[in-house]
Amino acid sequence: MYDIHSHILPAMDDGARNLAESIRIAEETVKKGIKGIVATPHFMEEGYRFALPELEEKIRQFQEVLKKREIDLEIYPGAEVFIYPGLIRDLEEGLVPTINKSSYLLLEFPMYGFPPYTGDLLYNLQVLGYKVIIAHPERYREVVEDPDFLYRFARGSIYAQVNSSSLLGVLGERVKRTAEILFLHNMVQLIGSDLHSTGRRGQTLREGVERLEKNWIEKGQNCCSGIIGGSLRIRSWNAWNHFPTGVKEDSWISLESVFSHNLLTFVGNYYRINCKVQSLNRPWRFLWGR
């Protein structure tokens, strides 16, 4: 199992405060059966920002510490990039980290309002060959108030990643129910921990996957029906293969890992439940008692 969203590196953002905390996070992560984690410190136009060599050096140093302590956890480079108007310019200049130097970009939005240029930016990113992963959509106000909002973007090379802690109710009941709605309507493809510490915002990826399997996959509810008899099986792809292309609209994919030094195209437990995304048409309102 691989975690594609974490703030494990010491003193780079609002995640691990120091090396000691990073080590504790790594130990907890390994205990939960996770063998690889993408370090995704916040990356912004202003505020949290770093050069790629700085990120790579931080990872190299931390990896050496883990090796000396015999903590078997592989760290991969990445970033949680906060959307801004000049993002494409900076990507073309090689200033913005993607997931393990692949074409996959973990993109974060303001909690209380998507900027008006969002649609154009996402379209242009796809034209340039980038595959955008929308970070924790269940936390954004527009999506909480109207899950249909995500449907505008959940197509093409746009994916969505829910936080495992959201499925567990750590961030509140409304966020939890929004995450469930997005899963039930096939609008989420990835789970990540978004860990920041060893406490309330610690490593919960294993528990989130187990909650998903318990609540939907094993019961064969609608999110899995019509695929393979209501159950979801996992296929492991060879680490040296590219991400499979030409996926049929009614097919499903699940990746244990697709890693290599130069060919990484995706990472994580990829729950692609019914690739044909459908509009919610607001059947979710009953959950809020509206």
N, C-alpha and C positions, 0 to 999 in steps of 0.2 A: 504494500500500500504506500502511496506517495501523497504528500500534502503539498498542494500548489499555492497556498496562501499562508504566509507566516511573517511574523516580525521577531524573528529569533536572534538576529545579529545584535551584538551589544552596542548600546549608545548611538544608534543611527537614526532613530525616530522615537515614537512614543511606545515602542515595544520594550524588549529587554533593556534594563537600565545599565547593566554592567556584565562583565564576562561571567561572573558567578551565577547570575540569573540565567544567562544563555545556556550555561552548562546544565543547570537544573531542568530547563525546558527540554534540552536534548535528551537527557536521561529519561524524563517522563515520556517523551515521544517514542524512544526506542522500546520502552516497557510496553507500549501499546501496539507494538508490532509494525511500526512505520519505519521503513528503511531508507526513505529519501524525502527531503523537504526542500521546497523552493523558498529561498529567502527573498521576501518581497517588501523591503522597506518602502515607506512612502516616498514618492517622487513628485515634486510640484514645480510649477513655474517659479514660485517664490516660496521661501520657507524651507521645508525638507527638500534638499537637492544635493546630489553628489555626482562625481565623475565616475565613469565605468571602471577605470583602473582602481579607484578607491574601493568600490564594491568588491571587485575581484580580490584585492589584497585583504580586505576584511574576511572574506570567505576563506581564503588560503590560510590565514592566521588561525581562524576558528577551527578549521578542519584539522590543522596540526594539533591543536589543543585536544580535540576529541580523540584523535588517533593516540596521543600519549596516554589518555585516560581510558583507552579501549572502549570508547563509545562508538558503536558501529552505526553511524548515521551519515549519509551522503548529503552535502549541502550544494544546491544548485542556485545560480544567479537569477535574479528577476527583480521586479519592482511592482508596487501598487501605484500606478500612475494616475494622478488626479487630473481630470480633463482640463485643458486650457487651449485658447485659440491657436497658439503657436506650436502645438504638439507635433503636427506633421512636419513642419520645418525642422524641429529638433530631432525627430526620428530619422529624417533623411540625412542629417548631419552626424548621425551615430551617437547622439547624446542621451538617448532614452533607452533604458534596459527593457528587454523583452524576456519572456520565460526561456531561460537557458539559451539565449541568443537565437531563438527561433522566430517564427512569424507571429507567434501568439503574444498578445498584449493584454495584461490585466489592467482594466480601466475602472477607476472610481469616479463617482459623481457627487455633487453636493447633496447633503442629506435633505435639504429643504427646497430643492428646485433644480431641474435640469436646465442648463443654459440653452438659449434659443438656437445656438449653432450646432447642437448635438447631432441632429439628423444629417446635416451636411458633412460634419466631421466623420461620423461613422461610415457614411457612404464613401468618402474619399479614402479612408483607411482601407476599406475593402478593395477599392479600385487599385490601390498600391500593393495589394497582396497580403495585408495584415488581417489576422483573425482575432477579433476582439472578444475578450471575456469580460462581461460586465460583473464587477465585484459586488457581492451581497445585495442584489436588487430588493430583497425583502425588507431592507432597512430604510429605503428611500421613501419619503413622504408620499410622492405621487403614486408609487406602486402599492403602498399600504392602503391608501385611500381608494385606489382603483387599479387592481392587478392587471386589468386590460392594458394599462399604460405600457407595460413591458412588451406587449404583443407588437407594438410599432417597430421594435428593434430586434425581436427574437426570431430572426430569419437570416438566410444567407450565411455569411461567415461571422455572425454575431452569436455568441454563446453567453450563458449566464451561470454564475457560481454562487451557490447558497452557502452561508456559514453553518457549520455543523452545530455551533452553539445556538443558532436560531431555531433549529429543529428541536433542540432540547429545552427551549423556553428561557434560556439565560438572559435574553434581551427583551423579555416581556411577551405577554400572550398575543398581542396583535402582530408582532414580528413573527412569532412562531406560526400563527395561522396563515399569515401571508406566504411564508415559506412553503407550508403544506399546500396551499392553493396553487402556487406556481408549479410544484411537483405534480400535483394531480392533473394539471392541464398541460403537462409536457413542455413547459417553458423554461426548465432548468436542466442543465446537463452535467454540472460539476458540483462537487462538495469540497470545501476547504475549511481548515480550522480558523484561519485569521487570528491565530494565537498571538497574544501580546505579553503573557506572563505565565506563571504557574498557578495563579489563583483563579479568580472568576473568569478570566479570559485565557484560560490555559488550553492544553491540547485535548480536544474533544472529537477529533475526526473519527476515531474508531466508534465512539458512542453514537455519533450522528449517523454513520453508515448503518449501524445496528438498528437504530430507530427507524430509519428508512425501510430496511428489510423487514422489520417486525410489523410496521404499520401498513405497508403497501405490498411489498414484493411477495412475502410469504402468503398473504391473504389473497393475492391475485386480484386486487381491486382494479378500477378502471384505468389507472395509469399504466398498467401492464397488459391489459386485455388486448387481444388481436395481434399480439406479437408472437409469443411462443407459449400458448396455452395458459396465459396468466402468470407465468413465472419468468424470472429474469436470470439468465445464465451469464457467466463471465467468460469472455474469451481473452486469453493472453496473447499479445502480439510479440513477435520477435523484436528484441531491442534494437536491431539494426535495420529494421524496415521503416519506410516512410509511412505516415498516416494514410490509411486506405482511401483512395479517391473513388468518385462515382457512386457514392452511397445512395441507394434507392430511397425514395420518399417514405416507403412503408417499412424500411429496415431499421435495425437497431445496432448500436455498437457499444462495446464496453472495453475499455483499455485498462489493463493492470499497469502497464508502463510502455512507453515508447521512448527510450533513451539511447542516445549515443552522443559522442562528442560534437559531431557536426550535423547530425540528422534528426535531432529531437524535434518532433512536431507536436507532441501532446504529452501530458503527464497527468497522473492521478487516476482515481477510479472514476471512469467516465460513464455515467449512467445516461445513455441516450435512449430514452423511453419514448418510442413512437416519434420518429424524426419529423413527422408531418405536424407542425405546430398549428393549433386551431385557436381562434379567438374565444375568449371566455364567454362573451356575450352576457357578462355580469351574473352568472349563476352563483357567484361567490357571496352575494349580499346576505344570504340567509345566515352565513356564519357570523355576521356582525349584528344580526337581529334587525336588519333594515328592511 
